[in-house]
Amino acid sequence: MLVFMTAEGTPVRFSNFGRRHFAPLAKRAGVPWSTFHSLRHTSATLLLASGVDVKTAQAILGHAKASHTMDIYADFVPANVDSAMEKLGAML
């Protein structure tokens, strides 16, 4: 099932998606303009920062390998480092 489609019911060309669909929806929602891909990047980073395991994030994002998810989306999250060090300290 397509979420965005042409009047003929075919998939929207990606080159038209941002201008015709994404930008007007973001404006109506009061979301500051950004690219569709930046929302994907933010979602992936938030998943990982909230403690979702990499394999689950990989499945959500549709990547073939977890290493790809980590290489692209696992931005440095200071809170994760602090939490990991607290856990390590407690175990020691």
PyMOL Python script that loads the backbone (N, CA, C, O; Angstrom):
from pymol import cmd

cmd.read_pdbstr("""\
ATOM      1  N   MET A   1       0.844  -1.188   0.000  1.00  0.00           N
ATOM      2  CA  MET A   1       0.000   0.000   0.000  1.00  0.00           C
ATOM      3  C   MET A   1       0.883   1.243   0.000  1.00  0.00           C
ATOM      4  O   MET A   1       1.797   1.367   0.816  1.00  0.00           O
ATOM      5  N   LEU A   2       0.609   2.142  -0.902  1.00  0.00           N
ATOM      6  CA  LEU A   2       1.386   3.369  -1.004  1.00  0.00           C
ATOM      7  C   LEU A   2       0.785   4.456  -0.120  1.00  0.00           C
ATOM      8  O   LEU A   2      -0.434   4.616  -0.060  1.00  0.00           O
ATOM      9  N   VAL A   3       1.641   5.194   0.559  1.00  0.00           N
ATOM     10  CA  VAL A   3       1.184   6.332   1.359  1.00  0.00           C
ATOM     11  C   VAL A   3       1.074   7.564   0.467  1.00  0.00           C
ATOM     12  O   VAL A   3       0.108   8.321   0.562  1.00  0.00           O
ATOM     13  N   PHE A   4       2.055   7.758  -0.391  1.00  0.00           N
ATOM     14  CA  PHE A   4       2.059   8.873  -1.327  1.00  0.00           C
ATOM     15  C   PHE A   4       2.037   8.296  -2.730  1.00  0.00           C
ATOM     16  O   PHE A   4       2.881   7.475  -3.086  1.00  0.00           O
ATOM     17  N   MET A   5       1.066   8.731  -3.525  1.00  0.00           N
ATOM     18  CA  MET A   5       0.971   8.235  -4.892  1.00  0.00           C
ATOM     19  C   MET A   5       0.493   9.338  -5.816  1.00  0.00           C
ATOM     20  O   MET A   5      -0.011  10.369  -5.371  1.00  0.00           O
ATOM     21  N   THR A   6       0.659   9.107  -7.094  1.00  0.00           N
ATOM     22  CA  THR A   6       0.191  10.058  -8.096  1.00  0.00           C
ATOM     23  C   THR A   6      -1.325   9.911  -8.244  1.00  0.00           C
ATOM     24  O   THR A   6      -1.930   9.010  -7.663  1.00  0.00           O
ATOM     25  N   ALA A   7      -1.924  10.801  -9.024  1.00  0.00           N
ATOM     26  CA  ALA A   7      -3.363  10.722  -9.289  1.00  0.00           C
ATOM     27  C   ALA A   7      -3.728   9.411  -9.974  1.00  0.00           C
ATOM     28  O   ALA A   7      -4.864   8.947  -9.872  1.00  0.00           O
ATOM     29  N   GLU A   8      -2.763   8.814 -10.671  1.00  0.00           N
ATOM     30  CA  GLU A   8      -2.997   7.545 -11.362  1.00  0.00           C
ATOM     31  C   GLU A   8      -2.789   6.340 -10.445  1.00  0.00           C
ATOM     32  O   GLU A   8      -3.020   5.202 -10.854  1.00  0.00           O
ATOM     33  N   GLY A   9      -2.351   6.586  -9.204  1.00  0.00           N
ATOM     34  CA  GLY A   9      -2.134   5.492  -8.266  1.00  0.00           C
ATOM     35  C   GLY A   9      -0.764   4.858  -8.340  1.00  0.00           C
ATOM     36  O   GLY A   9      -0.546   3.787  -7.773  1.00  0.00           O
ATOM     37  N   THR A  10       0.167   5.502  -9.033  1.00  0.00           N
ATOM     38  CA  THR A  10       1.524   4.970  -9.135  1.00  0.00           C
ATOM     39  C   THR A  10       2.412   5.628  -8.076  1.00  0.00           C
ATOM     40  O   THR A  10       2.047   6.668  -7.526  1.00  0.00           O
ATOM     41  N   PRO A  11       3.570   5.033  -7.785  1.00  0.00           N
ATOM     42  CA  PRO A  11       4.459   5.641  -6.788  1.00  0.00           C
ATOM     43  C   PRO A  11       4.908   7.036  -7.213  1.00  0.00           C
ATOM     44  O   PRO A  11       5.128   7.294  -8.396  1.00  0.00           O
ATOM     45  N   VAL A  12       5.039   7.922  -6.244  1.00  0.00           N
ATOM     46  CA  VAL A  12       5.527   9.275  -6.496  1.00  0.00           C
ATOM     47  C   VAL A  12       7.022   9.201  -6.770  1.00  0.00           C
ATOM     48  O   VAL A  12       7.747   8.494  -6.070  1.00  0.00           O
ATOM     49  N   ARG A  13       7.480   9.914  -7.770  1.00  0.00           N
ATOM     50  CA  ARG A  13       8.915   9.985  -8.052  1.00  0.00           C
ATOM     51  C   ARG A  13       9.594  10.695  -6.891  1.00  0.00           C
ATOM     52  O   ARG A  13       9.114  11.723  -6.413  1.00  0.00           O
ATOM     53  N   PHE A  14      10.718  10.138  -6.439  1.00  0.00           N
ATOM     54  CA  PHE A  14      11.396  10.715  -5.288  1.00  0.00           C
ATOM     55  C   PHE A  14      11.761  12.179  -5.517  1.00  0.00           C
ATOM     56  O   PHE A  14      11.735  12.983  -4.586  1.00  0.00           O
ATOM     57  N   SER A  15      12.098  12.518  -6.751  1.00  0.00           N
ATOM     58  CA  SER A  15      12.479  13.904  -7.053  1.00  0.00           C
ATOM     59  C   SER A  15      11.321  14.875  -6.820  1.00  0.00           C
ATOM     60  O   SER A  15      11.554  16.059  -6.579  1.00  0.00           O
ATOM     61  N   ASN A  16      10.091  14.397  -6.887  1.00  0.00           N
ATOM     62  CA  ASN A  16       8.922  15.252  -6.652  1.00  0.00           C
ATOM     63  C   ASN A  16       8.414  15.179  -5.216  1.00  0.00           C
ATOM     64  O   ASN A  16       7.653  16.042  -4.778  1.00  0.00           O
ATOM     65  N   PHE A  17       8.831  14.158  -4.490  1.00  0.00           N
ATOM     66  CA  PHE A  17       8.271  13.909  -3.166  1.00  0.00           C
ATOM     67  C   PHE A  17       8.441  15.094  -2.218  1.00  0.00           C
ATOM     68  O   PHE A  17       7.471  15.542  -1.607  1.00  0.00           O
ATOM     69  N   GLY A  18       9.668  15.602  -2.092  1.00  0.00           N
ATOM     70  CA  GLY A  18       9.929  16.687  -1.142  1.00  0.00           C
ATOM     71  C   GLY A  18       9.122  17.932  -1.432  1.00  0.00           C
ATOM     72  O   GLY A  18       8.499  18.501  -0.536  1.00  0.00           O
ATOM     73  N   ARG A  19       9.132  18.351  -2.671  1.00  0.00           N
ATOM     74  CA  ARG A  19       8.462  19.599  -3.053  1.00  0.00           C
ATOM     75  C   ARG A  19       6.947  19.487  -2.993  1.00  0.00           C
ATOM     76  O   ARG A  19       6.279  20.390  -2.490  1.00  0.00           O
ATOM     77  N   ARG A  20       6.407  18.405  -3.494  1.00  0.00           N
ATOM     78  CA  ARG A  20       4.949  18.277  -3.608  1.00  0.00           C
ATOM     79  C   ARG A  20       4.263  17.716  -2.370  1.00  0.00           C
ATOM     80  O   ARG A  20       3.098  18.020  -2.113  1.00  0.00           O
ATOM     81  N   HIS A  21       4.982  16.895  -1.600  1.00  0.00           N
ATOM     82  CA  HIS A  21       4.332  16.212  -0.488  1.00  0.00           C
ATOM     83  C   HIS A  21       4.932  16.559   0.865  1.00  0.00           C
ATOM     84  O   HIS A  21       4.234  17.039   1.757  1.00  0.00           O
ATOM     85  N   PHE A  22       6.229  16.316   1.013  1.00  0.00           N
ATOM     86  CA  PHE A  22       6.858  16.470   2.311  1.00  0.00           C
ATOM     87  C   PHE A  22       6.846  17.915   2.804  1.00  0.00           C
ATOM     88  O   PHE A  22       6.422  18.171   3.931  1.00  0.00           O
ATOM     89  N   ALA A  23       7.298  18.856   1.994  1.00  0.00           N
ATOM     90  CA  ALA A  23       7.371  20.261   2.415  1.00  0.00           C
ATOM     91  C   ALA A  23       6.006  20.819   2.820  1.00  0.00           C
ATOM     92  O   ALA A  23       5.914  21.458   3.868  1.00  0.00           O
ATOM     93  N   PRO A  24       4.936  20.608   2.037  1.00  0.00           N
ATOM     94  CA  PRO A  24       3.632  21.120   2.461  1.00  0.00           C
ATOM     95  C   PRO A  24       3.125  20.471   3.761  1.00  0.00           C
ATOM     96  O   PRO A  24       2.525  21.147   4.597  1.00  0.00           O
ATOM     97  N   LEU A  25       3.365  19.167   3.929  1.00  0.00           N
ATOM     98  CA  LEU A  25       2.933  18.499   5.166  1.00  0.00           C
ATOM     99  C   LEU A  25       3.724  19.015   6.369  1.00  0.00           C
ATOM    100  O   LEU A  25       3.153  19.242   7.435  1.00  0.00           O
ATOM    101  N   ALA A  26       5.023  19.198   6.204  1.00  0.00           N
ATOM    102  CA  ALA A  26       5.847  19.707   7.297  1.00  0.00           C
ATOM    103  C   ALA A  26       5.413  21.124   7.674  1.00  0.00           C
ATOM    104  O   ALA A  26       5.355  21.468   8.854  1.00  0.00           O
ATOM    105  N   LYS A  27       5.111  21.939   6.670  1.00  0.00           N
ATOM    106  CA  LYS A  27       4.670  23.310   6.940  1.00  0.00           C
ATOM    107  C   LYS A  27       3.342  23.320   7.687  1.00  0.00           C
ATOM    108  O   LYS A  27       3.178  24.068   8.651  1.00  0.00           O
ATOM    109  N   ARG A  28       2.387  22.491   7.246  1.00  0.00           N
ATOM    110  CA  ARG A  28       1.092  22.409   7.924  1.00  0.00           C
ATOM    111  C   ARG A  28       1.229  21.921   9.356  1.00  0.00           C
ATOM    112  O   ARG A  28       0.467  22.334  10.230  1.00  0.00           O
ATOM    113  N   ALA A  29       2.194  21.047   9.600  1.00  0.00           N
ATOM    114  CA  ALA A  29       2.408  20.496  10.940  1.00  0.00           C
ATOM    115  C   ALA A  29       3.220  21.437  11.825  1.00  0.00           C
ATOM    116  O   ALA A  29       3.367  21.188  13.022  1.00  0.00           O
ATOM    117  N   GLY A  30       3.747  22.515  11.246  1.00  0.00           N
ATOM    118  CA  GLY A  30       4.544  23.457  12.017  1.00  0.00           C
ATOM    119  C   GLY A  30       5.952  22.953  12.316  1.00  0.00           C
ATOM    120  O   GLY A  30       6.608  23.431  13.241  1.00  0.00           O
ATOM    121  N   VAL A  31       6.407  21.987  11.526  1.00  0.00           N
ATOM    122  CA  VAL A  31       7.748  21.426  11.705  1.00  0.00           C
ATOM    123  C   VAL A  31       8.721  22.287  10.915  1.00  0.00           C
ATOM    124  O   VAL A  31       8.483  22.580   9.743  1.00  0.00           O
ATOM    125  N   PRO A  32       9.824  22.698  11.556  1.00  0.00           N
ATOM    126  CA  PRO A  32      10.807  23.469  10.787  1.00  0.00           C
ATOM    127  C   PRO A  32      11.249  22.649   9.574  1.00  0.00           C
ATOM    128  O   PRO A  32      11.375  21.428   9.666  1.00  0.00           O
ATOM    129  N   TRP A  33      11.478  23.295   8.466  1.00  0.00           N
ATOM    130  CA  TRP A  33      11.805  22.579   7.236  1.00  0.00           C
ATOM    131  C   TRP A  33      13.108  21.823   7.394  1.00  0.00           C
ATOM    132  O   TRP A  33      14.098  22.345   7.907  1.00  0.00           O
ATOM    133  N   SER A  34      13.083  20.629   6.958  1.00  0.00           N
ATOM    134  CA  SER A  34      14.281  19.799   6.882  1.00  0.00           C
ATOM    135  C   SER A  34      14.048  18.811   5.752  1.00  0.00           C
ATOM    136  O   SER A  34      12.985  18.811   5.130  1.00  0.00           O
ATOM    137  N   THR A  35      15.019  17.985   5.489  1.00  0.00           N
ATOM    138  CA  THR A  35      14.835  17.001   4.430  1.00  0.00           C
ATOM    139  C   THR A  35      14.198  15.736   5.002  1.00  0.00           C
ATOM    140  O   THR A  35      14.251  15.490   6.207  1.00  0.00           O
ATOM    141  N   PHE A  36      13.609  14.958   4.141  1.00  0.00           N
ATOM    142  CA  PHE A  36      13.017  13.696   4.562  1.00  0.00           C
ATOM    143  C   PHE A  36      14.108  12.792   5.125  1.00  0.00           C
ATOM    144  O   PHE A  36      13.892  12.096   6.118  1.00  0.00           O
ATOM    145  N   HIS A  37      15.275  12.802   4.494  1.00  0.00           N
ATOM    146  CA  HIS A  37      16.368  11.968   4.967  1.00  0.00           C
ATOM    147  C   HIS A  37      16.840  12.383   6.351  1.00  0.00           C
ATOM    148  O   HIS A  37      17.244  11.528   7.139  1.00  0.00           O
ATOM    149  N   SER A  38      16.800  13.682   6.672  1.00  0.00           N
ATOM    150  CA  SER A  38      17.227  14.115   8.003  1.00  0.00           C
ATOM    151  C   SER A  38      16.288  13.564   9.077  1.00  0.00           C
ATOM    152  O   SER A  38      16.719  13.317  10.204  1.00  0.00           O
ATOM    153  N   LEU A  39      15.009  13.368   8.741  1.00  0.00           N
ATOM    154  CA  LEU A  39      14.093  12.742   9.695  1.00  0.00           C
ATOM    155  C   LEU A  39      14.471  11.288   9.923  1.00  0.00           C
ATOM    156  O   LEU A  39      14.393  10.798  11.050  1.00  0.00           O
ATOM    157  N   ARG A  40      14.875  10.603   8.884  1.00  0.00           N
ATOM    158  CA  ARG A  40      15.314   9.206   9.010  1.00  0.00           C
ATOM    159  C   ARG A  40      16.560   9.132   9.885  1.00  0.00           C
ATOM    160  O   ARG A  40      16.655   8.278  10.767  1.00  0.00           O
ATOM    161  N   HIS A  41      17.516  10.029   9.640  1.00  0.00           N
ATOM    162  CA  HIS A  41      18.745  10.056  10.424  1.00  0.00           C
ATOM    163  C   HIS A  41      18.436  10.346  11.897  1.00  0.00           C
ATOM    164  O   HIS A  41      18.980   9.697  12.790  1.00  0.00           O
ATOM    165  N   THR A  42      17.569  11.316  12.138  1.00  0.00           N
ATOM    166  CA  THR A  42      17.186  11.651  13.511  1.00  0.00           C
ATOM    167  C   THR A  42      16.504  10.476  14.187  1.00  0.00           C
ATOM    168  O   THR A  42      16.809  10.158  15.337  1.00  0.00           O
ATOM    169  N   SER A  43      15.590   9.831  13.491  1.00  0.00           N
ATOM    170  CA  SER A  43      14.892   8.674  14.063  1.00  0.00           C
ATOM    171  C   SER A  43      15.871   7.560  14.421  1.00  0.00           C
ATOM    172  O   SER A  43      15.788   6.976  15.502  1.00  0.00           O
ATOM    173  N   ALA A  44      16.788   7.273  13.519  1.00  0.00           N
ATOM    174  CA  ALA A  44      17.772   6.221  13.768  1.00  0.00           C
ATOM    175  C   ALA A  44      18.640   6.570  14.967  1.00  0.00           C
ATOM    176  O   ALA A  44      18.886   5.723  15.825  1.00  0.00           O
ATOM    177  N   THR A  45      19.104   7.810  15.032  1.00  0.00           N
ATOM    178  CA  THR A  45      19.950   8.235  16.145  1.00  0.00           C
ATOM    179  C   THR A  45      19.186   8.171  17.457  1.00  0.00           C
ATOM    180  O   THR A  45      19.734   7.736  18.470  1.00  0.00           O
ATOM    181  N   LEU A  46      17.925   8.601  17.455  1.00  0.00           N
ATOM    182  CA  LEU A  46      17.114   8.551  18.677  1.00  0.00           C
ATOM    183  C   LEU A  46      16.848   7.115  19.118  1.00  0.00           C
ATOM    184  O   LEU A  46      16.853   6.823  20.314  1.00  0.00           O
ATOM    185  N   LEU A  47      16.615   6.220  18.162  1.00  0.00           N
ATOM    186  CA  LEU A  47      16.433   4.805  18.507  1.00  0.00           C
ATOM    187  C   LEU A  47      17.664   4.292  19.248  1.00  0.00           C
ATOM    188  O   LEU A  47      17.551   3.689  20.315  1.00  0.00           O
ATOM    189  N   LEU A  48      18.837   4.536  18.673  1.00  0.00           N
ATOM    190  CA  LEU A  48      20.066   4.041  19.271  1.00  0.00           C
ATOM    191  C   LEU A  48      20.371   4.742  20.594  1.00  0.00           C
ATOM    192  O   LEU A  48      20.830   4.102  21.540  1.00  0.00           O
ATOM    193  N   ALA A  49      20.120   6.049  20.667  1.00  0.00           N
ATOM    194  CA  ALA A  49      20.383   6.797  21.901  1.00  0.00           C
ATOM    195  C   ALA A  49      19.454   6.377  23.038  1.00  0.00           C
ATOM    196  O   ALA A  49      19.813   6.491  24.210  1.00  0.00           O
ATOM    197  N   SER A  50      18.263   5.891  22.692  1.00  0.00           N
ATOM    198  CA  SER A  50      17.316   5.482  23.731  1.00  0.00           C
ATOM    199  C   SER A  50      17.559   4.055  24.205  1.00  0.00           C
ATOM    200  O   SER A  50      16.849   3.557  25.079  1.00  0.00           O
ATOM    201  N   GLY A  51      18.564   3.395  23.627  1.00  0.00           N
ATOM    202  CA  GLY A  51      18.906   2.061  24.087  1.00  0.00           C
ATOM    203  C   GLY A  51      18.354   0.930  23.248  1.00  0.00           C
ATOM    204  O   GLY A  51      18.528  -0.237  23.598  1.00  0.00           O
ATOM    205  N   VAL A  52      17.692   1.250  22.147  1.00  0.00           N
ATOM    206  CA  VAL A  52      17.207   0.186  21.252  1.00  0.00           C
ATOM    207  C   VAL A  52      18.433  -0.525  20.686  1.00  0.00           C
ATOM    208  O   VAL A  52      19.382   0.121  20.241  1.00  0.00           O
ATOM    209  N   ASP A  53      18.411  -1.848  20.704  1.00  0.00           N
ATOM    210  CA  ASP A  53      19.580  -2.580  20.218  1.00  0.00           C
ATOM    211  C   ASP A  53      19.735  -2.400  18.715  1.00  0.00           C
ATOM    212  O   ASP A  53      18.774  -2.127  17.996  1.00  0.00           O
ATOM    213  N   VAL A  54      20.964  -2.559  18.266  1.00  0.00           N
ATOM    214  CA  VAL A  54      21.312  -2.305  16.871  1.00  0.00           C
ATOM    215  C   VAL A  54      20.540  -3.205  15.914  1.00  0.00           C
ATOM    216  O   VAL A  54      20.135  -2.752  14.843  1.00  0.00           O
ATOM    217  N   LYS A  55      20.327  -4.460  16.271  1.00  0.00           N
ATOM    218  CA  LYS A  55      19.604  -5.378  15.382  1.00  0.00           C
ATOM    219  C   LYS A  55      18.163  -4.921  15.172  1.00  0.00           C
ATOM    220  O   LYS A  55      17.632  -5.047  14.068  1.00  0.00           O
ATOM    221  N   THR A  56      17.531  -4.396  16.204  1.00  0.00           N
ATOM    222  CA  THR A  56      16.160  -3.884  16.061  1.00  0.00           C
ATOM    223  C   THR A  56      16.160  -2.628  15.195  1.00  0.00           C
ATOM    224  O   THR A  56      15.312  -2.484  14.315  1.00  0.00           O
ATOM    225  N   ALA A  57      17.102  -1.721  15.438  1.00  0.00           N
ATOM    226  CA  ALA A  57      17.210  -0.511  14.613  1.00  0.00           C
ATOM    227  C   ALA A  57      17.476  -0.891  13.153  1.00  0.00           C
ATOM    228  O   ALA A  57      16.922  -0.286  12.235  1.00  0.00           O
ATOM    229  N   GLN A  58      18.320  -1.888  12.950  1.00  0.00           N
ATOM    230  CA  GLN A  58      18.614  -2.366  11.599  1.00  0.00           C
ATOM    231  C   GLN A  58      17.339  -2.816  10.909  1.00  0.00           C
ATOM    232  O   GLN A  58      17.107  -2.474   9.750  1.00  0.00           O
ATOM    233  N   ALA A  59      16.508  -3.581  11.612  1.00  0.00           N
ATOM    234  CA  ALA A  59      15.257  -4.080  11.028  1.00  0.00           C
ATOM    235  C   ALA A  59      14.308  -2.930  10.700  1.00  0.00           C
ATOM    236  O   ALA A  59      13.679  -2.927   9.642  1.00  0.00           O
ATOM    237  N   ILE A  60      14.204  -1.963  11.594  1.00  0.00           N
ATOM    238  CA  ILE A  60      13.314  -0.816  11.368  1.00  0.00           C
ATOM    239  C   ILE A  60      13.763  -0.016  10.150  1.00  0.00           C
ATOM    240  O   ILE A  60      12.940   0.426   9.348  1.00  0.00           O
ATOM    241  N   LEU A  61      15.072   0.163  10.020  1.00  0.00           N
ATOM    242  CA  LEU A  61      15.618   0.962   8.920  1.00  0.00           C
ATOM    243  C   LEU A  61      15.738   0.189   7.610  1.00  0.00           C
ATOM    244  O   LEU A  61      15.904   0.787   6.547  1.00  0.00           O
ATOM    245  N   GLY A  62      15.652  -1.139   7.685  1.00  0.00           N
ATOM    246  CA  GLY A  62      15.716  -1.958   6.483  1.00  0.00           C
ATOM    247  C   GLY A  62      17.111  -2.191   5.953  1.00  0.00           C
ATOM    248  O   GLY A  62      17.286  -2.462   4.765  1.00  0.00           O
ATOM    249  N   HIS A  63      18.107  -2.091   6.817  1.00  0.00           N
ATOM    250  CA  HIS A  63      19.476  -2.332   6.391  1.00  0.00           C
ATOM    251  C   HIS A  63      19.773  -3.827   6.358  1.00  0.00           C
ATOM    252  O   HIS A  63      19.231  -4.595   7.153  1.00  0.00           O
ATOM    253  N   ALA A  64      20.632  -4.230   5.437  1.00  0.00           N
ATOM    254  CA  ALA A  64      21.003  -5.640   5.314  1.00  0.00           C
ATOM    255  C   ALA A  64      21.920  -6.077   6.449  1.00  0.00           C
ATOM    256  O   ALA A  64      21.877  -7.233   6.869  1.00  0.00           O
ATOM    257  N   LYS A  65      22.751  -5.163   6.949  1.00  0.00           N
ATOM    258  CA  LYS A  65      23.709  -5.499   7.996  1.00  0.00           C
ATOM    259  C   LYS A  65      23.647  -4.478   9.128  1.00  0.00           C
ATOM    260  O   LYS A  65      23.466  -3.283   8.896  1.00  0.00           O
ATOM    261  N   ALA A  66      23.799  -4.970  10.349  1.00  0.00           N
ATOM    262  CA  ALA A  66      23.829  -4.074  11.509  1.00  0.00           C
ATOM    263  C   ALA A  66      25.033  -3.143  11.442  1.00  0.00           C
ATOM    264  O   ALA A  66      24.975  -2.011  11.923  1.00  0.00           O
ATOM    265  N   SER A  67      26.120  -3.615  10.849  1.00  0.00           N
ATOM    266  CA  SER A  67      27.314  -2.770  10.737  1.00  0.00           C
ATOM    267  C   SER A  67      27.023  -1.533   9.886  1.00  0.00           C
ATOM    268  O   SER A  67      27.574  -0.461  10.132  1.00  0.00           O
ATOM    269  N   HIS A  68      26.169  -1.685   8.899  1.00  0.00           N
ATOM    270  CA  HIS A  68      25.787  -0.532   8.066  1.00  0.00           C
ATOM    271  C   HIS A  68      25.022   0.490   8.911  1.00  0.00           C
ATOM    272  O   HIS A  68      25.262   1.693   8.806  1.00  0.00           O
ATOM    273  N   THR A  69      24.111   0.010   9.738  1.00  0.00           N
ATOM    274  CA  THR A  69      23.351   0.896  10.629  1.00  0.00           C
ATOM    275  C   THR A  69      24.307   1.645  11.538  1.00  0.00           C
ATOM    276  O   THR A  69      24.189   2.859  11.703  1.00  0.00           O
ATOM    277  N   MET A  70      25.248   0.931  12.124  1.00  0.00           N
ATOM    278  CA  MET A  70      26.193   1.570  13.036  1.00  0.00           C
ATOM    279  C   MET A  70      27.104   2.560  12.305  1.00  0.00           C
ATOM    280  O   MET A  70      27.359   3.654  12.809  1.00  0.00           O
ATOM    281  N   ASP A  71      27.588   2.188  11.138  1.00  0.00           N
ATOM    282  CA  ASP A  71      28.489   3.074  10.397  1.00  0.00           C
ATOM    283  C   ASP A  71      27.825   4.385  10.027  1.00  0.00           C
ATOM    284  O   ASP A  71      28.462   5.438  10.060  1.00  0.00           O
ATOM    285  N   ILE A  72      26.555   4.327   9.675  1.00  0.00           N
ATOM    286  CA  ILE A  72      25.886   5.536   9.188  1.00  0.00           C
ATOM    287  C   ILE A  72      25.171   6.316  10.287  1.00  0.00           C
ATOM    288  O   ILE A  72      25.220   7.546  10.300  1.00  0.00           O
ATOM    289  N   TYR A  73      24.511   5.622  11.203  1.00  0.00           N
ATOM    290  CA  TYR A  73      23.605   6.308  12.120  1.00  0.00           C
ATOM    291  C   TYR A  73      24.037   6.363  13.578  1.00  0.00           C
ATOM    292  O   TYR A  73      23.426   7.090  14.362  1.00  0.00           O
ATOM    293  N   ALA A  74      25.043   5.638  13.958  1.00  0.00           N
ATOM    294  CA  ALA A  74      25.419   5.621  15.373  1.00  0.00           C
ATOM    295  C   ALA A  74      26.309   6.812  15.702  1.00  0.00           C
ATOM    296  O   ALA A  74      27.490   6.647  16.009  1.00  0.00           O
ATOM    297  N   ASP A  75      25.746   7.995  15.638  1.00  0.00           N
ATOM    298  CA  ASP A  75      26.488   9.193  16.010  1.00  0.00           C
ATOM    299  C   ASP A  75      26.872   9.100  17.481  1.00  0.00           C
ATOM    300  O   ASP A  75      26.218   8.414  18.266  1.00  0.00           O
ATOM    301  N   PHE A  76      27.919   9.785  17.831  1.00  0.00           N
ATOM    302  CA  PHE A  76      28.378   9.785  19.208  1.00  0.00           C
ATOM    303  C   PHE A  76      27.292  10.363  20.105  1.00  0.00           C
ATOM    304  O   PHE A  76      26.840  11.490  19.903  1.00  0.00           O
ATOM    305  N   VAL A  77      26.877   9.577  21.099  1.00  0.00           N
ATOM    306  CA  VAL A  77      25.830  10.007  22.037  1.00  0.00           C
ATOM    307  C   VAL A  77      26.452  10.020  23.427  1.00  0.00           C
ATOM    308  O   VAL A  77      26.589   8.958  24.035  1.00  0.00           O
ATOM    309  N   PRO A  78      26.838  11.196  23.958  1.00  0.00           N
ATOM    310  CA  PRO A  78      27.526  11.274  25.253  1.00  0.00           C
ATOM    311  C   PRO A  78      26.766  10.592  26.395  1.00  0.00           C
ATOM    312  O   PRO A  78      27.390   9.986  27.266  1.00  0.00           O
ATOM    313  N   ALA A  79      25.457  10.677  26.406  1.00  0.00           N
ATOM    314  CA  ALA A  79      24.686  10.058  27.486  1.00  0.00           C
ATOM    315  C   ALA A  79      24.892   8.549  27.502  1.00  0.00           C
ATOM    316  O   ALA A  79      24.909   7.942  28.573  1.00  0.00           O
ATOM    317  N   ASN A  80      25.050   7.937  26.332  1.00  0.00           N
ATOM    318  CA  ASN A  80      25.292   6.495  26.272  1.00  0.00           C
ATOM    319  C   ASN A  80      26.643   6.147  26.879  1.00  0.00           C
ATOM    320  O   ASN A  80      26.770   5.131  27.562  1.00  0.00           O
ATOM    321  N   VAL A  81      27.643   6.970  26.640  1.00  0.00           N
ATOM    322  CA  VAL A  81      28.974   6.719  27.191  1.00  0.00           C
ATOM    323  C   VAL A  81      28.920   6.824  28.710  1.00  0.00           C
ATOM    324  O   VAL A  81      29.454   5.963  29.409  1.00  0.00           O
ATOM    325  N   ASP A  82      28.279   7.873  29.227  1.00  0.00           N
ATOM    326  CA  ASP A  82      28.166   8.044  30.671  1.00  0.00           C
ATOM    327  C   ASP A  82      27.438   6.865  31.307  1.00  0.00           C
ATOM    328  O   ASP A  82      27.869   6.339  32.333  1.00  0.00           O
ATOM    329  N   SER A  83      26.339   6.458  30.693  1.00  0.00           N
ATOM    330  CA  SER A  83      25.562   5.327  31.209  1.00  0.00           C
ATOM    331  C   SER A  83      26.378   4.038  31.177  1.00  0.00           C
ATOM    332  O   SER A  83      26.341   3.255  32.126  1.00  0.00           O
ATOM    333  N   ALA A  84      27.102   3.820  30.109  1.00  0.00           N
ATOM    334  CA  ALA A  84      27.923   2.613  29.990  1.00  0.00           C
ATOM    335  C   ALA A  84      29.014   2.601  31.057  1.00  0.00           C
ATOM    336  O   ALA A  84      29.283   1.558  31.652  1.00  0.00           O
ATOM    337  N   MET A  85      29.634   3.730  31.300  1.00  0.00           N
ATOM    338  CA  MET A  85      30.677   3.790  32.303  1.00  0.00           C
ATOM    339  C   MET A  85      30.122   3.576  33.716  1.00  0.00           C
ATOM    340  O   MET A  85      30.785   2.955  34.547  1.00  0.00           O
ATOM    341  N   GLU A  86      28.929   4.075  33.996  1.00  0.00           N
ATOM    342  CA  GLU A  86      28.277   3.837  35.296  1.00  0.00           C
ATOM    343  C   GLU A  86      27.994   2.362  35.474  1.00  0.00           C
ATOM    344  O   GLU A  86      28.222   1.814  36.552  1.00  0.00           O
ATOM    345  N   LYS A  87      27.492   1.700  34.419  1.00  0.00           N
ATOM    346  CA  LYS A  87      27.204   0.274  34.492  1.00  0.00           C
ATOM    347  C   LYS A  87      28.487  -0.528  34.715  1.00  0.00           C
ATOM    348  O   LYS A  87      28.510  -1.453  35.527  1.00  0.00           O
ATOM    349  N   LEU A  88      29.547  -0.174  33.998  1.00  0.00           N
ATOM    350  CA  LEU A  88      30.826  -0.855  34.148  1.00  0.00           C
ATOM    351  C   LEU A  88      31.356  -0.676  35.568  1.00  0.00           C
ATOM    352  O   LEU A  88      31.830  -1.631  36.184  1.00  0.00           O
ATOM    353  N   GLY A  89      31.275   0.541  36.082  1.00  0.00           N
ATOM    354  CA  GLY A  89      31.723   0.822  37.449  1.00  0.00           C
ATOM    355  C   GLY A  89      30.942   0.004  38.484  1.00  0.00           C
ATOM    356  O   GLY A  89      31.521  -0.510  39.440  1.00  0.00           O
ATOM    357  N   ALA A  90      29.634  -0.110  38.286  1.00  0.00           N
ATOM    358  CA  ALA A  90      28.811  -0.867  39.219  1.00  0.00           C
ATOM    359  C   ALA A  90      29.166  -2.358  39.189  1.00  0.00           C
ATOM    360  O   ALA A  90      29.138  -3.024  40.223  1.00  0.00           O
ATOM    361  N   MET A  91      29.492  -2.867  38.027  1.00  0.00           N
ATOM    362  CA  MET A  91      29.825  -4.280  37.901  1.00  0.00           C
ATOM    363  C   MET A  91      31.203  -4.584  38.500  1.00  0.00           C
ATOM    364  O   MET A  91      31.430  -5.668  39.038  1.00  0.00           O
ATOM    365  N   LEU A  92      32.111  -3.621  38.399  1.00  0.00           N
ATOM    366  CA  LEU A  92      33.447  -3.827  38.949  1.00  0.00           C
ATOM    367  C   LEU A  92      33.411  -3.704  40.447  1.00  0.00           C
ATOM    368  O   LEU A  92      34.443  -3.845  41.103  1.00  0.00           O
TER     369      LEU A  92
END
""", "prot")
cmd.dss("prot")
cmd.show_as("cartoon", "prot")
cmd.util.cbc("prot")
cmd.orient("prot")
